[in-house]
Amino acid sequence: MTGCSAPSTKTVKLLGPAEPPAHRAAKALHVPQARAAPRFSILREREFGSVGDDSRLVPLILEAAGAIREAYRPFAPKSESRQASDTLVTKIVLGTFGCLPACDRYFLDGWKSAGLPYSYLNSRFVERILRFCRDHLAEFRDEQAQIERERSVRYPLMKLLDMHFWESGYELENHKSP
């Protein structure tokens, strides 16, 4: 894990310009509402993956993911599944609570290349994430401390896990032989 570098940041446009302003405003409301919900406060206050009893938070994390998915339901195209993708939901959970990695293409490619299974966001996947974090907690803590010393930024453990597997997936795709 040493040497894991943060991916370059890019602005991700989630809302198309053709959308009415009311739709853009409604989509933007779900994050503050989710953060303000008292039942989710522990997700902001605690670093998921850092203590032994974190598995008790798995149902709450999935509840938060479900609330985010529900908030996006009115905006999903009628021809699709009418729900936000795992990628979108986990990106919001990572940015809002810091308790899951963002399950985007590069993360999942890196995760799977390490022999770790993923089918969709569910309790088994979150438990796997937690187990991986616990098994490598000393390495994550070392990396966390190094980044904090060098850049004066403290990333949550799940962000570090996200960056580690994102980088692995990115490297796999961009260093393939033609």
Helices and strands as residue ranges (DSSP letters): H 21-36, G 38-40, H 41-45, G 52-57, H 58-72, G 73-75, H 86-96, H 105-113, H 123-135, H 137-151, H 157-174
